[in-house]
Amino acid sequence: MRDDILTVTGLQAGYGGKPMISDVTFSLGRGEIFCIVGESGCGKSTLLKALLGTTPGLRITSGSIRLEDTELTQLPDAERRELCTEKMGMVFQNPGSSFNPIRSYKKQFIETLKSHGRYDKDAFPHQVEEAFGKLGLNDVKRIINSCPYEMSGGMNQRIAMAIMLILGQDILLADEPTSALDATIQKQMAEELRHLRDVSGISMIIVTHNLALAEYLGDRIAVIYSGHIAELGDASEVLNRPVHPYTKSLIDAIPTLDGRMPTGLPGSPPMTGPEEKGCEFCPRCPAVCDGCDALTYSMRDIGDGHYVSCPYAKGGTA
């Protein structure tokens, strides 16, 4: 039986009264790595920000977010921010945004721990050494006394994760965690994320454009398009036996070692968010059918926890 730490049901959120994500439903198990993939502008980062609840101007207009036994959407803003930052940590796509570039990590770590009421002067050196060790950061004294501008993007991402470990947060939200890394060390970072989960039991929601990373890291995966989840299920199942035409198109756009040329996906995703009627993928879909423009969005279970929103896809019913 699954032990879920986070349950999202029918979530709709956006800016200025316009939803950018809608009808988003999924759960996150303890110790699970859940990956969210899709093109730029599809709502992936908006979903992470809606979960954390600290972005000005972003409003949840309907749906439920349950963190363990607490319904987050019913809490006052200040109380929700306090609980979410206590339980969840965010590693941004631009790692420099996590730190003041000209102040030492040590000062910033201490200030963060004090703001959470968790600073212990005597325990602090051991906490830093233990957290850095889990992330493969061995030169602890030099790093903790350095400033962020002295470090690479990949190092800043690791150090941002270290403060999460010290705080004892239960969920890591990561927006493109390998985007600042050279291709040669992306796999190393992916291995460290898996190791971090294994040694700490932390749950992760990872946004990425990299389908290979999602397959390597993810226990489950959600493919999102124009603010709706198009397909959801076991990562290997979704990426090796895709059902939704959008998932298939994303996979067909990737070069392969057998020399097959990738098939480009024409056009761009709509930037206006989800619509009330019709499938947003219709204008780009290679398998579009009569009636697709009048569909009402819903997810269908096609077996073994594999869900798809397209009723005409294999396993669905029209």
N, C-alpha and C positions, 0 to 999 in steps of 0.2 A: 504493500500500500504506500502510495506517495505521501511524503511529508513536505507539504508546500509551505514555504516561508512568505510567498507573495502571490496573490491572486488578483488578476485584473479582469473585469467583466464589463463589456459594453462601453469601454472608455471613449469619450469624445472630448477633445481639447483643441484650442486654437487661440488666435489673436484677433482682437477687435470684433468679436462676435462671429468670425469665420472659422469653422473647424478645419484643422489641418490633419487630424487623425479622427477616425470615427469607428464605432463598433469593434474596438480592439479588445480581444479576449484571449488570455493565456495565463498560465501559472508558472511559477518558478519553484523548483524543489530545493531543499537544503543540499548544498554541495553540488548543485547542477550548474552547467554552463549552457546558457541559452543565447543563441546568436540571432541577430536580426540583420537581414540583407536586403538590398534593393538599390536602385539608382539614386543619385543625388536629387534631393527635392521630394522624395517619397514619404517623408515624415519620420524617419528613423530617429534622428536627433531630437525632434519634438517629443517623441514618445519617451525617451530617456528623461528629458527635462520635466515632462508632466509627472513622471513617477517621483522625481526628487522634490518637485514643488517649490523650487527656490528662484525661478526665472520670472522677473517682473513682466507683466503684461500677458503671460500665458495663463489662460483660464480653462478649468475643467468644467464643461457644461452638462455632462451626464456620465453615468457609469459609476463603477466601484473600483477602488484600490484597497485591498485588505493586506496589511502588513502584519503577519501572524494573526492576532485576534483583534486588531484595531482597524476600523474603517477610516482611512486617511481623509477621504473627501468630506467627512462630517466634522473634522476638527477645525478650530479656528486657525487662521494662517500661521500665527506665531507658534502655536503648539505643534502644528504639523511640521513646520520647518525644523523645530527643535528635535522632534522624534525622528524625522527622516535623516537629518545630518548625524544623529546618534547611531542610526542603524545602517545607513547607506553612504557610500563614498563614490565620487565621480572622478574619473580620469578623462580629461577633455582631449579632443582631437589635436588641439594646439597645447602641448604640455606646459609651455611657458605661461599660459593663463592661470595655472594652478599656484604660481609663486610670484612674489616680488623679486624681480631679477637681481637686485643689488643688495639684498639682505641675506645673511647666511641661512642655510637650511636649519641650523641649530636654533637660531632665534625664532624662525617661523614655526618649527616643530613645537617649541616651548609655548609660544603664544596660542597655537591651536589646541594643545593639550590643556592649557589653563582655561581657554574659553569653554571647554567641555568639562571642566572640573576634574581633570584626570592627570594633572602634572604632579609627579613625585620626583623631587630632585635626586634622591638617592637611587631610585629605580630607573631613571631616565637613560643613563648610559647602557645598561643591560637591555632595556627595551629596544633602543636603537640598534644595538649590535645583533640582537635576535631577529628583528624585522629585516635588516639589511642582509643578514645571512640567508634568509629564506628567498631573497630575490637575487642572490648571487653577487651582492655588493660587498667586497671583502675589505677594501681600504676605508674602513669606517670613519676613522678620525679625520682623514683628509677630506672625505666627501661631506661629512656633516658640518664641517667648518668652511666649506666652499659656498659660493653664491650660484644661483641658477644660471646666470649668464656664462659661467665658466664650464657648464656641462652641455652635452648634446641633448637633442630632443628625446632620444631613447633613454638616456640617464634620468632626465627629468620625469619621464613617465614612470620609471621604476621607483624613483624617490617619492613620487606622489602616492604610489601604492604602499610604500613603507609606512607612511603616516596613517593610512587606513588600518594596517595591521596593528599598529600601536594603539589606535583608538578602539580596536576590537569590533569594527563594523562587520555586519553580517553579509552585506550585499555590495559587490563591486559593479558599478555602472561604467562601462568603458566605451568611449566614442572613438572608433578607429585606433585601437591601441598600438598598431604597428605602422601607422601612416608616416611617422617621423623617422622610421628606421630604414637603413640600407637593406636592400633585398637579401644580402648575405647573412644578416642577423635577424631577419623577421622570424625564421623558424626557431632560432634560439629564444626569442621573446615568447613565442607561442608555447614552447616547452616550459618556460618559466611560469607562464600563466597556469598551465595544467599542474605543474608542481606546486604552485601556490595554493591551488584548490585542494590538492591532495594532502598537503601538510597542515592547512588551516581550516579546511571544511567550508571556506567562504563560497557563497553562491555568486554567480556572475551573469550579467546581461551585457553582451558585447555587440556593438554595432560595427559592421564592416562591409566594405565593397568586395572583399576578397573571398570568393566562394571556397577556394582551397583552404584558407584559414578557418572558415566556418565549419568545413567538414572535419578538419583536424582537431579543432578545439571543441566544437559544439556537441552536446548530448542531444539537444533538439534545436530546430531552426525555424524561424518565421520569415517568409518572403513577403515584403510589404510593397504595395504600389498605391500611390496617390492616397495615402492615409488609411488604406484598408489592408488587412492581412489577406494575401492571395492564397498562400499555402503554408501549412504548419505541420510539423511532425518530426520524427527521428531524423537527425541530420543526414546520416548515410542514406536513408530511404528517400528523403526529399531530393537529394542531389544526384543520386544514382538512378532513381526511378521517378523523375518529376512528372506531375500530372497537369498542373496549371500551364497554359500556353506562355505566360510571362516567365515562369521558372525555366521552362524549356528554352525560351529565347535568351535568357541570361546565360545559361550553360552553353548554348550554341555560339555565343559571342566570344567564347574563350578559345584561344589557340590550343591545339593539341600536339603531342609529340609524334603522331602518325602522319603529320604533314597536311592534315585536312585544314583548309582555310576556314577561319571563323565566319559566321554569318552575322552581319551587323543588324542591330535592331533599329529600324527607321524611326525618326521622330524623337521626341523627348517626352518625359512624363509631364502631365499637367501640373502647374504650380498653384492651382486654385484649391487644392484639397479634394476630399471625397465629395461625390454628388449623391443626392437622395435617390435618384433613379438611374439605371443604366450602368453597365460595366465601364469603368474609366479606361480600361485597356483596349476597348473596341477599336479606336482609330489606328492602333498599331498591331492588332492581333492577327497573326497569320491564319487563325482558325475561327475567325468571327462568323457567327451564325445569325440568321434572321431572329429577331427578338432579343439579342444581346443588349440593345440600347434601351430596353424597357425592364431589365432585370432589377429585382430588389436584392440588395447585398445580403448574403447569409453564407455561413460556413457549413460544409457537409462532411460528415465523418465517412471516409471510404475504407475504414478498417485499420486496426492496430494503432489508433491514435493519430492517423494521417488525415488531415483536414484540407479541403480545397473549397474555394469560393465559386469556381466556375461550374455551373450545373451541367455543362455539355462535355466536361472533361471525363476521361476514363474513370469509371467507378462512381460517377455522379448520376443524377437523374434530372431530366429536363423539366 
